Amino acid sequence: MTKVILPELGEGIEQATISFWFVQEGQRVNEKDDLVELTTDKATFNLPSPCSGVLTQIFFREGDTVNIGEVLAIIEEE
């Protein structure tokens, strides 16, 4: 089980908003594939998957605001 955590995004940025999930719960994802699109007040960026496996749980939905260090999702590695 791998936790997908919102990483540090730069100086002064403490949170981001989920714009779009490229993968839904139950779908397989490969390491480095785009997992989720995030928006801050300064930029929009894609967060890649940290591993290959099945996305088993998403904790935040599109439009939700997430703080740095929070768990976005869980991937069960295969």
PDB file with one MODEL, atoms N, CA, C and O in Angstrom:
MODEL        1
ATOM      1  N   MET A   1       0.847  -1.185   0.000  1.00  0.00           N
ATOM      2  CA  MET A   1       0.000   0.000   0.000  1.00  0.00           C
ATOM      3  C   MET A   1       0.889   1.244   0.000  1.00  0.00           C
ATOM      4  O   MET A   1       1.788   1.375   0.831  1.00  0.00           O
ATOM      5  N   THR A   2       0.632   2.138  -0.925  1.00  0.00           N
ATOM      6  CA  THR A   2       1.378   3.385  -1.010  1.00  0.00           C
ATOM      7  C   THR A   2       0.426   4.557  -0.847  1.00  0.00           C
ATOM      8  O   THR A   2      -0.612   4.627  -1.506  1.00  0.00           O
ATOM      9  N   LYS A   3       0.788   5.475   0.035  1.00  0.00           N
ATOM     10  CA  LYS A   3       0.001   6.685   0.224  1.00  0.00           C
ATOM     11  C   LYS A   3       0.490   7.746  -0.752  1.00  0.00           C
ATOM     12  O   LYS A   3       1.690   8.002  -0.852  1.00  0.00           O
ATOM     13  N   VAL A   4      -0.439   8.358  -1.467  1.00  0.00           N
ATOM     14  CA  VAL A   4      -0.118   9.474  -2.361  1.00  0.00           C
ATOM     15  C   VAL A   4      -0.319  10.744  -1.537  1.00  0.00           C
ATOM     16  O   VAL A   4      -1.442  11.076  -1.157  1.00  0.00           O
ATOM     17  N   ILE A   5       0.772  11.444  -1.269  1.00  0.00           N
ATOM     18  CA  ILE A   5       0.766  12.608  -0.383  1.00  0.00           C
ATOM     19  C   ILE A   5       1.032  13.877  -1.188  1.00  0.00           C
ATOM     20  O   ILE A   5       1.873  13.889  -2.087  1.00  0.00           O
ATOM     21  N   LEU A   6       0.310  14.941  -0.855  1.00  0.00           N
ATOM     22  CA  LEU A   6       0.568  16.215  -1.515  1.00  0.00           C
ATOM     23  C   LEU A   6       1.925  16.731  -1.063  1.00  0.00           C
ATOM     24  O   LEU A   6       2.106  17.044   0.114  1.00  0.00           O
ATOM     25  N   PRO A   7       2.893  16.826  -1.992  1.00  0.00           N
ATOM     26  CA  PRO A   7       4.252  17.228  -1.613  1.00  0.00           C
ATOM     27  C   PRO A   7       4.383  18.741  -1.429  1.00  0.00           C
ATOM     28  O   PRO A   7       3.466  19.503  -1.736  1.00  0.00           O
ATOM     29  N   GLU A   8       5.538  19.153  -0.923  1.00  0.00           N
ATOM     30  CA  GLU A   8       5.865  20.588  -0.857  1.00  0.00           C
ATOM     31  C   GLU A   8       5.812  21.135  -2.280  1.00  0.00           C
ATOM     32  O   GLU A   8       6.308  20.501  -3.211  1.00  0.00           O
ATOM     33  N   LEU A   9       5.217  22.303  -2.446  1.00  0.00           N
ATOM     34  CA  LEU A   9       5.013  22.857  -3.787  1.00  0.00           C
ATOM     35  C   LEU A   9       5.817  24.113  -4.053  1.00  0.00           C
ATOM     36  O   LEU A   9       5.809  24.627  -5.171  1.00  0.00           O
ATOM     37  N   GLY A  10       6.497  24.605  -3.061  1.00  0.00           N
ATOM     38  CA  GLY A  10       7.277  25.818  -3.237  1.00  0.00           C
ATOM     39  C   GLY A  10       7.058  26.748  -2.070  1.00  0.00           C
ATOM     40  O   GLY A  10       6.159  26.561  -1.249  1.00  0.00           O
ATOM     41  N   GLU A  11       7.890  27.739  -2.021  1.00  0.00           N
ATOM     42  CA  GLU A  11       7.874  28.683  -0.913  1.00  0.00           C
ATOM     43  C   GLU A  11       6.533  29.412  -0.803  1.00  0.00           C
ATOM     44  O   GLU A  11       6.064  30.000  -1.778  1.00  0.00           O
ATOM     45  N   GLY A  12       5.934  29.374   0.351  1.00  0.00           N
ATOM     46  CA  GLY A  12       4.707  30.094   0.609  1.00  0.00           C
ATOM     47  C   GLY A  12       3.431  29.391   0.180  1.00  0.00           C
ATOM     48  O   GLY A  12       2.337  29.874   0.473  1.00  0.00           O
ATOM     49  N   ILE A  13       3.547  28.253  -0.514  1.00  0.00           N
ATOM     50  CA  ILE A  13       2.352  27.527  -0.945  1.00  0.00           C
ATOM     51  C   ILE A  13       2.035  26.468   0.103  1.00  0.00           C
ATOM     52  O   ILE A  13       2.853  25.592   0.384  1.00  0.00           O
ATOM     53  N   GLU A  14       0.844  26.558   0.673  1.00  0.00           N
ATOM     54  CA  GLU A  14       0.464  25.651   1.750  1.00  0.00           C
ATOM     55  C   GLU A  14      -0.662  24.702   1.374  1.00  0.00           C
ATOM     56  O   GLU A  14      -0.925  23.738   2.093  1.00  0.00           O
ATOM     57  N   GLN A  15      -1.335  24.967   0.246  1.00  0.00           N
ATOM     58  CA  GLN A  15      -2.432  24.102  -0.165  1.00  0.00           C
ATOM     59  C   GLN A  15      -2.632  24.170  -1.664  1.00  0.00           C
ATOM     60  O   GLN A  15      -2.118  25.060  -2.340  1.00  0.00           O
ATOM     61  N   ALA A  16      -3.401  23.196  -2.176  1.00  0.00           N
ATOM     62  CA  ALA A  16      -3.736  23.141  -3.597  1.00  0.00           C
ATOM     63  C   ALA A  16      -5.167  22.638  -3.718  1.00  0.00           C
ATOM     64  O   ALA A  16      -5.704  22.023  -2.797  1.00  0.00           O
ATOM     65  N   THR A  17      -5.776  22.910  -4.871  1.00  0.00           N
ATOM     66  CA  THR A  17      -7.134  22.458  -5.140  1.00  0.00           C
ATOM     67  C   THR A  17      -7.088  21.342  -6.177  1.00  0.00           C
ATOM     68  O   THR A  17      -6.383  21.441  -7.182  1.00  0.00           O
ATOM     69  N   ILE A  18      -7.855  20.272  -5.919  1.00  0.00           N
ATOM     70  CA  ILE A  18      -7.943  19.166  -6.874  1.00  0.00           C
ATOM     71  C   ILE A  18      -8.735  19.664  -8.080  1.00  0.00           C
ATOM     72  O   ILE A  18      -9.883  20.084  -7.942  1.00  0.00           O
ATOM     73  N   SER A  19      -8.121  19.617  -9.260  1.00  0.00           N
ATOM     74  CA  SER A  19      -8.804  20.044 -10.483  1.00  0.00           C
ATOM     75  C   SER A  19      -9.436  18.856 -11.203  1.00  0.00           C
ATOM     76  O   SER A  19     -10.575  18.930 -11.663  1.00  0.00           O
ATOM     77  N   PHE A  20      -8.674  17.747 -11.295  1.00  0.00           N
ATOM     78  CA  PHE A  20      -9.138  16.617 -12.097  1.00  0.00           C
ATOM     79  C   PHE A  20      -8.371  15.355 -11.721  1.00  0.00           C
ATOM     80  O   PHE A  20      -7.146  15.384 -11.603  1.00  0.00           O
ATOM     81  N   TRP A  21      -9.080  14.259 -11.535  1.00  0.00           N
ATOM     82  CA  TRP A  21      -8.445  12.949 -11.332  1.00  0.00           C
ATOM     83  C   TRP A  21      -8.353  12.254 -12.689  1.00  0.00           C
ATOM     84  O   TRP A  21      -9.370  12.072 -13.359  1.00  0.00           O
ATOM     85  N   PHE A  22      -7.154  11.867 -13.099  1.00  0.00           N
ATOM     86  CA  PHE A  22      -6.962  11.147 -14.359  1.00  0.00           C
ATOM     87  C   PHE A  22      -7.326   9.666 -14.209  1.00  0.00           C
ATOM     88  O   PHE A  22      -7.633   8.991 -15.191  1.00  0.00           O
ATOM     89  N   VAL A  23      -7.286   9.170 -12.969  1.00  0.00           N
ATOM     90  CA  VAL A  23      -7.557   7.761 -12.668  1.00  0.00           C
ATOM     91  C   VAL A  23      -8.645   7.718 -11.604  1.00  0.00           C
ATOM     92  O   VAL A  23      -8.636   8.526 -10.676  1.00  0.00           O
ATOM     93  N   GLN A  24      -9.576   6.786 -11.729  1.00  0.00           N
ATOM     94  CA  GLN A  24     -10.652   6.643 -10.758  1.00  0.00           C
ATOM     95  C   GLN A  24     -10.398   5.430  -9.857  1.00  0.00           C
ATOM     96  O   GLN A  24      -9.575   4.573 -10.181  1.00  0.00           O
ATOM     97  N   GLU A  25     -11.098   5.362  -8.740  1.00  0.00           N
ATOM     98  CA  GLU A  25     -10.965   4.222  -7.829  1.00  0.00           C
ATOM     99  C   GLU A  25     -11.224   2.929  -8.590  1.00  0.00           C
ATOM    100  O   GLU A  25     -12.165   2.828  -9.377  1.00  0.00           O
ATOM    101  N   GLY A  26     -10.368   1.942  -8.338  1.00  0.00           N
ATOM    102  CA  GLY A  26     -10.498   0.641  -8.994  1.00  0.00           C
ATOM    103  C   GLY A  26      -9.711   0.513 -10.282  1.00  0.00           C
ATOM    104  O   GLY A  26      -9.575  -0.588 -10.815  1.00  0.00           O
ATOM    105  N   GLN A  27      -9.190   1.620 -10.792  1.00  0.00           N
ATOM    106  CA  GLN A  27      -8.426   1.574 -12.045  1.00  0.00           C
ATOM    107  C   GLN A  27      -6.935   1.371 -11.760  1.00  0.00           C
ATOM    108  O   GLN A  27      -6.417   1.760 -10.714  1.00  0.00           O
ATOM    109  N   ARG A  28      -6.268   0.745 -12.740  1.00  0.00           N
ATOM    110  CA  ARG A  28      -4.833   0.513 -12.640  1.00  0.00           C
ATOM    111  C   ARG A  28      -4.087   1.756 -13.115  1.00  0.00           C
ATOM    112  O   ARG A  28      -4.532   2.460 -14.021  1.00  0.00           O
ATOM    113  N   VAL A  29      -2.948   2.009 -12.486  1.00  0.00           N
ATOM    114  CA  VAL A  29      -2.103   3.143 -12.858  1.00  0.00           C
ATOM    115  C   VAL A  29      -0.652   2.664 -12.900  1.00  0.00           C
ATOM    116  O   VAL A  29      -0.254   1.801 -12.118  1.00  0.00           O
ATOM    117  N   ASN A  30       0.121   3.220 -13.802  1.00  0.00           N
ATOM    118  CA  ASN A  30       1.543   2.905 -13.893  1.00  0.00           C
ATOM    119  C   ASN A  30       2.357   3.998 -13.219  1.00  0.00           C
ATOM    120  O   ASN A  30       1.950   5.159 -13.181  1.00  0.00           O
ATOM    121  N   GLU A  31       3.505   3.616 -12.691  1.00  0.00           N
ATOM    122  CA  GLU A  31       4.406   4.581 -12.062  1.00  0.00           C
ATOM    123  C   GLU A  31       4.712   5.705 -13.044  1.00  0.00           C
ATOM    124  O   GLU A  31       4.989   5.456 -14.217  1.00  0.00           O
ATOM    125  N   LYS A  32       4.660   6.938 -12.557  1.00  0.00           N
ATOM    126  CA  LYS A  32       4.949   8.163 -13.293  1.00  0.00           C
ATOM    127  C   LYS A  32       3.821   8.613 -14.229  1.00  0.00           C
ATOM    128  O   LYS A  32       3.936   9.664 -14.860  1.00  0.00           O
ATOM    129  N   ASP A  33       2.729   7.833 -14.331  1.00  0.00           N
ATOM    130  CA  ASP A  33       1.559   8.303 -15.084  1.00  0.00           C
ATOM    131  C   ASP A  33       0.932   9.464 -14.316  1.00  0.00           C
ATOM    132  O   ASP A  33       0.996   9.504 -13.087  1.00  0.00           O
ATOM    133  N   ASP A  34       0.325  10.410 -15.039  1.00  0.00           N
ATOM    134  CA  ASP A  34      -0.383  11.498 -14.371  1.00  0.00           C
ATOM    135  C   ASP A  34      -1.535  10.911 -13.556  1.00  0.00           C
ATOM    136  O   ASP A  34      -2.340  10.129 -14.062  1.00  0.00           O
ATOM    137  N   LEU A  35      -1.593  11.302 -12.299  1.00  0.00           N
ATOM    138  CA  LEU A  35      -2.609  10.783 -11.386  1.00  0.00           C
ATOM    139  C   LEU A  35      -3.698  11.820 -11.128  1.00  0.00           C
ATOM    140  O   LEU A  35      -4.890  11.523 -11.207  1.00  0.00           O
ATOM    141  N   VAL A  36      -3.263  13.044 -10.817  1.00  0.00           N
ATOM    142  CA  VAL A  36      -4.218  14.094 -10.464  1.00  0.00           C
ATOM    143  C   VAL A  36      -3.665  15.451 -10.888  1.00  0.00           C
ATOM    144  O   VAL A  36      -2.459  15.693 -10.825  1.00  0.00           O
ATOM    145  N   GLU A  37      -4.574  16.339 -11.324  1.00  0.00           N
ATOM    146  CA  GLU A  37      -4.201  17.715 -11.658  1.00  0.00           C
ATOM    147  C   GLU A  37      -4.548  18.590 -10.460  1.00  0.00           C
ATOM    148  O   GLU A  37      -5.649  18.513  -9.913  1.00  0.00           O
ATOM    149  N   LEU A  38      -3.592  19.421 -10.064  1.00  0.00           N
ATOM    150  CA  LEU A  38      -3.749  20.299  -8.904  1.00  0.00           C
ATOM    151  C   LEU A  38      -3.533  21.749  -9.324  1.00  0.00           C
ATOM    152  O   LEU A  38      -2.749  22.035 -10.229  1.00  0.00           O
ATOM    153  N   THR A  39      -4.235  22.657  -8.658  1.00  0.00           N
ATOM    154  CA  THR A  39      -4.114  24.080  -8.941  1.00  0.00           C
ATOM    155  C   THR A  39      -3.783  24.823  -7.655  1.00  0.00           C
ATOM    156  O   THR A  39      -4.387  24.579  -6.610  1.00  0.00           O
ATOM    157  N   THR A  40      -2.814  25.734  -7.741  1.00  0.00           N
ATOM    158  CA  THR A  40      -2.519  26.645  -6.632  1.00  0.00           C
ATOM    159  C   THR A  40      -2.809  28.052  -7.135  1.00  0.00           C
ATOM    160  O   THR A  40      -3.227  28.230  -8.279  1.00  0.00           O
ATOM    161  N   ASP A  41      -2.590  29.051  -6.289  1.00  0.00           N
ATOM    162  CA  ASP A  41      -2.800  30.425  -6.745  1.00  0.00           C
ATOM    163  C   ASP A  41      -1.740  30.857  -7.755  1.00  0.00           C
ATOM    164  O   ASP A  41      -1.876  31.903  -8.390  1.00  0.00           O
ATOM    165  N   LYS A  42      -0.685  30.053  -7.906  1.00  0.00           N
ATOM    166  CA  LYS A  42       0.412  30.423  -8.808  1.00  0.00           C
ATOM    167  C   LYS A  42       0.519  29.546 -10.046  1.00  0.00           C
ATOM    168  O   LYS A  42       1.050  29.997 -11.061  1.00  0.00           O
ATOM    169  N   ALA A  43       0.030  28.293  -9.999  1.00  0.00           N
ATOM    170  CA  ALA A  43       0.246  27.376 -11.122  1.00  0.00           C
ATOM    171  C   ALA A  43      -0.721  26.202 -11.090  1.00  0.00           C
ATOM    172  O   ALA A  43      -1.363  25.921 -10.078  1.00  0.00           O
ATOM    173  N   THR A  44      -0.803  25.525 -12.231  1.00  0.00           N
ATOM    174  CA  THR A  44      -1.524  24.260 -12.350  1.00  0.00           C
ATOM    175  C   THR A  44      -0.491  23.211 -12.742  1.00  0.00           C
ATOM    176  O   THR A  44       0.349  23.452 -13.610  1.00  0.00           O
ATOM    177  N   PHE A  45      -0.556  22.045 -12.098  1.00  0.00           N
ATOM    178  CA  PHE A  45       0.425  20.999 -12.389  1.00  0.00           C
ATOM    179  C   PHE A  45      -0.195  19.633 -12.183  1.00  0.00           C
ATOM    180  O   PHE A  45      -1.217  19.494 -11.511  1.00  0.00           O
ATOM    181  N   ASN A  46       0.444  18.611 -12.778  1.00  0.00           N
ATOM    182  CA  ASN A  46       0.014  17.229 -12.627  1.00  0.00           C
ATOM    183  C   ASN A  46       0.927  16.522 -11.651  1.00  0.00           C
ATOM    184  O   ASN A  46       2.146  16.687 -11.706  1.00  0.00           O
ATOM    185  N   LEU A  47       0.350  15.737 -10.759  1.00  0.00           N
ATOM    186  CA  LEU A  47       1.112  14.930  -9.814  1.00  0.00           C
ATOM    187  C   LEU A  47       1.177  13.514 -10.361  1.00  0.00           C
ATOM    188  O   LEU A  47       0.134  12.896 -10.578  1.00  0.00           O
ATOM    189  N   PRO A  48       2.385  12.977 -10.593  1.00  0.00           N
ATOM    190  CA  PRO A  48       2.504  11.619 -11.126  1.00  0.00           C
ATOM    191  C   PRO A  48       2.316  10.561 -10.041  1.00  0.00           C
ATOM    192  O   PRO A  48       2.496  10.825  -8.852  1.00  0.00           O
ATOM    193  N   SER A  49       1.954   9.374 -10.474  1.00  0.00           N
ATOM    194  CA  SER A  49       1.804   8.252  -9.548  1.00  0.00           C
ATOM    195  C   SER A  49       3.184   7.831  -9.032  1.00  0.00           C
ATOM    196  O   SER A  49       4.126   7.711  -9.815  1.00  0.00           O
ATOM    197  N   PRO A  50       3.307   7.605  -7.718  1.00  0.00           N
ATOM    198  CA  PRO A  50       4.598   7.205  -7.157  1.00  0.00           C
ATOM    199  C   PRO A  50       4.942   5.738  -7.400  1.00  0.00           C
ATOM    200  O   PRO A  50       6.079   5.321  -7.178  1.00  0.00           O
ATOM    201  N   CYS A  51       3.946   4.938  -7.866  1.00  0.00           N
ATOM    202  CA  CYS A  51       4.178   3.513  -8.088  1.00  0.00           C
ATOM    203  C   CYS A  51       3.126   2.981  -9.053  1.00  0.00           C
ATOM    204  O   CYS A  51       2.182   3.688  -9.408  1.00  0.00           O
ATOM    205  N   SER A  52       3.294   1.735  -9.471  1.00  0.00           N
ATOM    206  CA  SER A  52       2.291   1.054 -10.288  1.00  0.00           C
ATOM    207  C   SER A  52       1.383   0.253  -9.376  1.00  0.00           C
ATOM    208  O   SER A  52       1.823  -0.282  -8.358  1.00  0.00           O
ATOM    209  N   GLY A  53       0.108   0.171  -9.748  1.00  0.00           N
ATOM    210  CA  GLY A  53      -0.838  -0.601  -8.956  1.00  0.00           C
ATOM    211  C   GLY A  53      -2.262  -0.169  -9.240  1.00  0.00           C
ATOM    212  O   GLY A  53      -2.550   0.415 -10.284  1.00  0.00           O
ATOM    213  N   VAL A  54      -3.161  -0.464  -8.290  1.00  0.00           N
ATOM    214  CA  VAL A  54      -4.569  -0.116  -8.426  1.00  0.00           C
ATOM    215  C   VAL A  54      -4.903   0.985  -7.428  1.00  0.00           C
ATOM    216  O   VAL A  54      -4.604   0.878  -6.239  1.00  0.00           O
ATOM    217  N   LEU A  55      -5.524   2.040  -7.932  1.00  0.00           N
ATOM    218  CA  LEU A  55      -5.965   3.140  -7.067  1.00  0.00           C
ATOM    219  C   LEU A  55      -7.183   2.645  -6.289  1.00  0.00           C
ATOM    220  O   LEU A  55      -8.266   2.489  -6.854  1.00  0.00           O
ATOM    221  N   THR A  56      -7.001   2.401  -5.000  1.00  0.00           N
ATOM    222  CA  THR A  56      -8.070   1.790  -4.217  1.00  0.00           C
ATOM    223  C   THR A  56      -8.925   2.796  -3.459  1.00  0.00           C
ATOM    224  O   THR A  56     -10.083   2.517  -3.152  1.00  0.00           O
ATOM    225  N   GLN A  57      -8.362   3.969  -3.153  1.00  0.00           N
ATOM    226  CA  GLN A  57      -9.146   4.939  -2.382  1.00  0.00           C
ATOM    227  C   GLN A  57      -8.703   6.359  -2.697  1.00  0.00           C
ATOM    228  O   GLN A  57      -7.510   6.659  -2.735  1.00  0.00           O
ATOM    229  N   ILE A  58      -9.685   7.230  -2.921  1.00  0.00           N
ATOM    230  CA  ILE A  58      -9.449   8.655  -3.126  1.00  0.00           C
ATOM    231  C   ILE A  58     -10.082   9.380  -1.942  1.00  0.00           C
ATOM    232  O   ILE A  58     -11.256   9.172  -1.634  1.00  0.00           O
ATOM    233  N   PHE A  59      -9.302  10.230  -1.283  1.00  0.00           N
ATOM    234  CA  PHE A  59      -9.777  10.927  -0.090  1.00  0.00           C
ATOM    235  C   PHE A  59     -10.352  12.315  -0.369  1.00  0.00           C
ATOM    236  O   PHE A  59     -11.114  12.847   0.439  1.00  0.00           O
ATOM    237  N   PHE A  60      -9.985  12.904  -1.515  1.00  0.00           N
ATOM    238  CA  PHE A  60     -10.457  14.241  -1.861  1.00  0.00           C
ATOM    239  C   PHE A  60     -11.026  14.213  -3.270  1.00  0.00           C
ATOM    240  O   PHE A  60     -10.493  13.530  -4.144  1.00  0.00           O
ATOM    241  N   ARG A  61     -12.092  14.943  -3.491  1.00  0.00           N
ATOM    242  CA  ARG A  61     -12.756  15.004  -4.796  1.00  0.00           C
ATOM    243  C   ARG A  61     -12.374  16.288  -5.527  1.00  0.00           C
ATOM    244  O   ARG A  61     -11.782  17.200  -4.949  1.00  0.00           O
ATOM    245  N   GLU A  62     -12.724  16.336  -6.801  1.00  0.00           N
ATOM    246  CA  GLU A  62     -12.465  17.529  -7.604  1.00  0.00           C
ATOM    247  C   GLU A  62     -13.141  18.732  -6.956  1.00  0.00           C
ATOM    248  O   GLU A  62     -14.314  18.676  -6.586  1.00  0.00           O
ATOM    249  N   GLY A  63     -12.386  19.820  -6.824  1.00  0.00           N
ATOM    250  CA  GLY A  63     -12.887  21.032  -6.188  1.00  0.00           C
ATOM    251  C   GLY A  63     -12.485  21.162  -4.729  1.00  0.00           C
ATOM    252  O   GLY A  63     -12.580  22.247  -4.154  1.00  0.00           O
ATOM    253  N   ASP A  64     -12.031  20.057  -4.116  1.00  0.00           N
ATOM    254  CA  ASP A  64     -11.596  20.090  -2.721  1.00  0.00           C
ATOM    255  C   ASP A  64     -10.227  20.748  -2.588  1.00  0.00           C
ATOM    256  O   ASP A  64      -9.386  20.637  -3.481  1.00  0.00           O
ATOM    257  N   THR A  65     -10.013  21.429  -1.475  1.00  0.00           N
ATOM    258  CA  THR A  65      -8.719  22.033  -1.163  1.00  0.00           C
ATOM    259  C   THR A  65      -7.972  21.107  -0.208  1.00  0.00           C
ATOM    260  O   THR A  65      -8.534  20.610   0.768  1.00  0.00           O
ATOM    261  N   VAL A  66      -6.683  20.886  -0.511  1.00  0.00           N
ATOM    262  CA  VAL A  66      -5.852  19.942   0.236  1.00  0.00           C
ATOM    263  C   VAL A  66      -4.620  20.666   0.764  1.00  0.00           C
ATOM    264  O   VAL A  66      -4.019  21.470   0.052  1.00  0.00           O
ATOM    265  N   ASN A  67      -4.246  20.389   1.993  1.00  0.00           N
ATOM    266  CA  ASN A  67      -3.049  20.980   2.587  1.00  0.00           C
ATOM    267  C   ASN A  67      -1.825  20.124   2.294  1.00  0.00           C
ATOM    268  O   ASN A  67      -1.930  18.910   2.123  1.00  0.00           O
ATOM    269  N   ILE A  68      -0.658  20.772   2.237  1.00  0.00           N
ATOM    270  CA  ILE A  68       0.606  20.064   2.036  1.00  0.00           C
ATOM    271  C   ILE A  68       0.733  18.966   3.096  1.00  0.00           C
ATOM    272  O   ILE A  68       0.465  19.198   4.275  1.00  0.00           O
ATOM    273  N   GLY A  69       1.143  17.769   2.665  1.00  0.00           N
ATOM    274  CA  GLY A  69       1.354  16.658   3.579  1.00  0.00           C
ATOM    275  C   GLY A  69       0.148  15.762   3.777  1.00  0.00           C
ATOM    276  O   GLY A  69       0.267  14.695   4.378  1.00  0.00           O
ATOM    277  N   GLU A  70      -1.026  16.179   3.277  1.00  0.00           N
ATOM    278  CA  GLU A  70      -2.213  15.339   3.426  1.00  0.00           C
ATOM    279  C   GLU A  70      -2.206  14.203   2.397  1.00  0.00           C
ATOM    280  O   GLU A  70      -1.643  14.331   1.310  1.00  0.00           O
ATOM    281  N   VAL A  71      -2.843  13.092   2.769  1.00  0.00           N
ATOM    282  CA  VAL A  71      -2.921  11.926   1.880  1.00  0.00           C
ATOM    283  C   VAL A  71      -4.064  12.144   0.896  1.00  0.00           C
ATOM    284  O   VAL A  71      -5.212  12.350   1.292  1.00  0.00           O
ATOM    285  N   LEU A  72      -3.729  12.095  -0.403  1.00  0.00           N
ATOM    286  CA  LEU A  72      -4.723  12.272  -1.466  1.00  0.00           C
ATOM    287  C   LEU A  72      -5.421  10.968  -1.805  1.00  0.00           C
ATOM    288  O   LEU A  72      -6.625  10.944  -2.060  1.00  0.00           O
ATOM    289  N   ALA A  73      -4.650   9.873  -1.806  1.00  0.00           N
ATOM    290  CA  ALA A  73      -5.185   8.597  -2.265  1.00  0.00           C
ATOM    291  C   ALA A  73      -4.297   7.449  -1.787  1.00  0.00           C
ATOM    292  O   ALA A  73      -3.205   7.657  -1.258  1.00  0.00           O
ATOM    293  N   ILE A  74      -4.806   6.228  -1.990  1.00  0.00           N
ATOM    294  CA  ILE A  74      -4.047   5.014  -1.678  1.00  0.00           C
ATOM    295  C   ILE A  74      -3.947   4.176  -2.947  1.00  0.00           C
ATOM    296  O   ILE A  74      -4.930   3.988  -3.664  1.00  0.00           O
ATOM    297  N   ILE A  75      -2.735   3.672  -3.212  1.00  0.00           N
ATOM    298  CA  ILE A  75      -2.498   2.765  -4.335  1.00  0.00           C
ATOM    299  C   ILE A  75      -2.027   1.430  -3.773  1.00  0.00           C
ATOM    300  O   ILE A  75      -1.065   1.375  -3.006  1.00  0.00           O
ATOM    301  N   GLU A  76      -2.711   0.353  -4.159  1.00  0.00           N
ATOM    302  CA  GLU A  76      -2.267  -0.991  -3.800  1.00  0.00           C
ATOM    303  C   GLU A  76      -1.295  -1.440  -4.869  1.00  0.00           C
ATOM    304  O   GLU A  76      -1.668  -1.610  -6.030  1.00  0.00           O
ATOM    305  N   GLU A  77      -0.053  -1.630  -4.475  1.00  0.00           N
ATOM    306  CA  GLU A  77       0.954  -2.069  -5.436  1.00  0.00           C
ATOM    307  C   GLU A  77       0.720  -3.520  -5.817  1.00  0.00           C
ATOM    308  O   GLU A  77       0.275  -4.328  -5.002  1.00  0.00           O
ATOM    309  N   GLU A  78       1.028  -3.838  -7.074  1.00  0.00           N
ATOM    310  CA  GLU A  78       0.853  -5.219  -7.574  1.00  0.00           C
ATOM    311  C   GLU A  78       2.177  -5.925  -7.663  1.00  0.00           C
ATOM    312  O   GLU A  78       2.231  -7.089  -8.060  1.00  0.00           O
TER     313      GLU A  78
ENDMDL
END
